[in-house]
Amino acid sequence: MQERPLAEKIRFIDLFAGIGGIRKGFENACEKAHIQSECVFTSEIKPYAVQVLKQNHPNEIIFGDITKIDSRDIPDFDFLLAGFPCQAFSAAGKRRGFLDTRGTLFFEVERILKEKNPFGFVLENVEGLVNHDREKTSDKIGRTLSTIIAHLENLNYKVSWKVLNAKDFGVPQDRKRIYITGTKKAFPNLEDFSVTHKNLSAILENGLSVSESPFVKLLLSHYPIEKLCGMSIKDKRGGKNNIHSWDIEYKGKVSEEQKELLNLMLKERRKKKWAEEFGIEWMDGMPLTISQIRTFFDRENLLDMLEDLTAKKYLVKEHPKKKVGTMRIQDDTLPLGYNIVAGKISYEVAKVLNPNEIAPTLVAMDMQHLFVADGDGLRRLSLREGLRLFGYPENFKFDVSDSDGYDLLGNTVVVPAIEAVSERILAIYLAEKKESRNASECA
């Protein structure tokens, strides 16, 4: 296919656009390079994402399902931007890859690149894409990423990819993502980016409304505010930075002796020797019989303690589980034992962020459970603070409900990382443009 001449104004399209984070990063890079840019086509299907896109780009038409749009109906463009759906490759999903319908949406990107033949592209996805469907543990990448790269190279693109972490781009979040880029003329250099670090304190506001919920009041009745910063609340091992339900007596009174028992059971139930005793395949978190528990916590009133904790639902009685295919089911031929009710319970507060540290990877399902200290109280992250954790500018419009906002933020991109990557491909574009101009002048 014949290549189009390089334009004075860069035209780009934004696929699987979300709230437009890739576009924002690309536009920022164009502005820094003193290049005019124009988005000539945007596709997104989530209604409240479309709502945000329209708030920020009121004069544009947002197109829907890209699978129903003929490539020939898309205007010509120079760069394709796409954060194609990542659930098919994510550790948080089932990791079915191209077997998942969402995984095949990469081929919509390929279809449009093949038809329109632009100068280059920027793609973003989860880090799990790198090793997805890996044949051997020694392989650098899995078959899924190999397939994607091969298909892009077959379209005569010089392709580069790199896993980058948001925390290195002035965003206080530990968020690793893969960036796949390519141009018709040269391999984009995705090495040696300038590193900038910030803590959460740089993006947090003060004086917002704090939570008055019973759970938050319970937390504050057991721990001073300064002790809660950096703590997670979950019934699993987490070292000194973990608060369990029994630490705050969430389900009822717990004696110090019972707390000692529960903390020991958290550790002991992970040991493989118990599975060997039962003659089953080991699993993390085995139920233990009273005789097994006595080997590490022998008390005269042990049975009474266990039954009391079971009645209060800190413990549950269950049989060890056997593996049936890919499932684990209780084997009632094995002795009944005691187990921690759940490895992770969705409490109202999953973690209280430390302002002197950075946030963990923000995902949609967990964002509403992340709290921060504000004065003498605790509150959820505000949506504006959430936007800052992805590097969005202060004038970015985000008029949605909190629940929709958290969902959108958990699936968006890190704007400064996109900007840095885009600068590298724009440098190739400008060099080619200069070369073409010089050749024309010499002719």
Secondary structure, DSSP 8 states (H G I E B T S, - for coil): -------SEEEEEEES-TTTHHHHHHHHHHHHTT-EEEEEEEB---HHHHHHHHHH-TTS--B--GGGS-GGGS---SEEEE----TTT-TTS---GGGSTTGGGHHHHHHHHHHH--SEEEEEEEGGGTTTT-SSTT-SS-HHHHHHHHHHHTTT-EEEEEEEEGGGBT-SB--EEEEEEEESSS----S----B---GGGT--SS------HHHHHHHHHS-HHHHTT-EE-SS--GGGEE-TTTTTTTS---HHHHHHHHHHHHHTT-THHHHHHTS---SS--B-HHHHHTT---TTHHHHHHHHHHTTSEEEE--EEEETTEEEE-TTS--EEEES-SS---S-SEE--TTS-B----TTTGGGEEEEETTEEEE--HHHHHHTTT--TT----S-HHHHHHHHHT---HHHHHHHHHHHHHHHHHHHHHHHHHHHH-
